[in-house]
């Protein structure tokens, strides 16, 4: 079902009993509350994060709601291609299928940095990590019909007004929010391309902007990362602190479990509305984004070598 077929007025949530979900970067913030919402609906949820201590706290928080048997933490640093691929291999040893994948991990970096693969960190985390993990987990995601992939997006993608496929490593005049906008736009275009490629597998692929929230990621933002806000920084912080990550998580949970979005694929959700931004729906942009993603994932020095199949993301 495409965007025009969805009923925007239906909001009842379906139970997810017996379904298996992964939410990346979910030891706090919107990711944690998304994982909690899925567990509340009966799903078994695997969450990832870099810090085992924060992982334990997240398990305890979700477990306190009576979901001890529905939640598991795996330590993963999603910044490298190889780490995402190894995590998919680890998942294959834990479960026989994957019903839901929420690519949530992401952040804005104040200063330019590179990963072990030699890739700019924002590009690696917000674009290439979802590509590498999704690609490596496809056998689990296609094990039975009805799987769902949700890529966390951001309205920041609208801030990118330059050539899509130039300076993807942000080597010129680095500004954190601009690198983030670029990576999120590439992610959105790849989402649309992937939806078309996987539709025959009855695997729904969508992106959602959950909205602003006060999270550890938001708290670490600096005026250096978002120069346009530097003169109104106290005002920005005042309003950011009043945005609830629990409320923001309702969007991705509804996208997964609401009848309103049942069968929806190849769309972007913002402010509860289903959209198909022209820049992401452009066929040539999709082809180039898919080629860029495949090239960078394959060439990464940490990448796991394997044969390319017809359904590579």
LUMZAKOL-792894 format. One record per residue (C-alpha): x, z, y. Coordinates in steps of 0.1 Angstrom, whole numbers, plus 5000, padded with zeros to 4 digits. Layout:
BEGIN
XZY
...
This chain:
BEGIN
500050005000
501349915034
500750085068
497449905075
495950035043
496450415049
493650645059
494950845089
492151105087
492851235052
495151535051
494451725019
497451804998
497851724961
499451964936
502951864925
502952064892
505551944868
507251714894
510951734901
512251714937
515651714954
516051804991
519551765005
520851995032
518152245025
519752585028
518152635062
516052465089
513652185082
515152115048
514652475036
510952475048
510352135032
511752254999
509552575002
506452365008
507152144978
507752454956
504452604970
502752294956
504252344922
507252124922
510652224908
513052174936
516852134936
518352204971
521852124982
524252255008
527852315015
527852695016
527052884984
526253205003
523553025024
522452864991
521853204975
519953325006
517753015004
517053074967
516153434975
513853335003
511953074983
512053294952
510353574972
507253364974
507053374936
508953054929
511953184910
511452924883
510952634907
514152644928
517852574921
520852534944
523752294939
526752304962
527351954977
529251835007
527351505014
530051375038
531851175011
530550894989
532051044958
530451374963
526951214964
527651004933
528951314914
525851504924
523651224910
525651244877
525151624877
521451574882
521351344852
522651624831
519951864845
516751654844
515451344827
513751204858
513451264896
510051234912
510951304948
514151264968
514251385004
517451275021
517451545048
521151635054
522451535088
523851665121
525251565155
528951605159
530251695194
533651525188
534551235166
535851315132
536551125100
535751205064
538051185034
536850825030
538050745065
534550695078
533150845110
531351155100
527951085115
527850735099
528850895066
526351185066
523251015082
523550665067
526050635039
525250965021
521550875015
522650525004
525150654979
522950934965
519850714963
521750434946
523350664921
520050844913
518050524908
517850564870
516250904875
513950784903
512750484883
512350674850
508550674855
506250514881
505150694913
508450824926
508950884963
512050864986
511751025020
514550965045
514551205075
514751005106
514751095143
513350955175
517050935186
517250595170
515450455200
518550555221
520750285206
520749975228
523849795216
524749555188
523649705156
526649595135
529449635160
531649955163
529750115134
532650365132
532150475168
535750425178
534950325214
533950595239
532550835213
529451025223
527851245196
524151165203
524950795205
526750795171
523750985157
521250725172
523250435157
523450595123
519750685123
518750335132
520950195104
519350445081
515850335092
516549965087
518050035053
514950235044
512749935051
515049705031
515149945002
511349975002
511049604996
513649594969
512049884950
508349804954
508249644919
509349974904
506350154921
508850364940
507650454975
510350455002
509550585037
511150755067
509751025089
510651185122
509751555116
510151635153
512451875171
513052225158
515352525164
517652495134
521452575129
522052205136
520152225169
521952545178
525352385174
524552105198
526752105230
526451925264
529451725252
527351585224
524351505246
525851445281
522451335296
521251695292
524351875307
522651945341
519452075325
521052245295
519352595300
515952425302
516652215271
517652525252
514552715264
512252455248
514352395217
514152765208
510452745207
510252455182
509452585147
511252435117
508352545095
505952345116
508352045116
508452055078
504751995075
505351625082
507551545052
505551765029
502351575039
504051245035
504851344999
501751524989
498851405011
496251154999
496550995033
500050855023
499450794986
501150464977
502450405012
505850245013
508150075038
506950275068
508050515095
505950825104
506150975138
503651205154
501451175123
501150795130
502350525106
504550275123
506749975115
509349935143
510149575148
513949635148
513749785114
511249535099
513449235110
514549065078
518048965090
518649325102
517649445068
519949205050
522949305072
522249675069
522049655031
525249445030
527049695053
525849995032
526949834999
530349735013
531150075027
529950264997
531950034973
535150054994
535150434999
538250584984
536250864968
533650634953
532950634915
533550294901
530750134881
529249804874
526749674900
523249634887
520349424901
518649724918
521649864936
520650024969
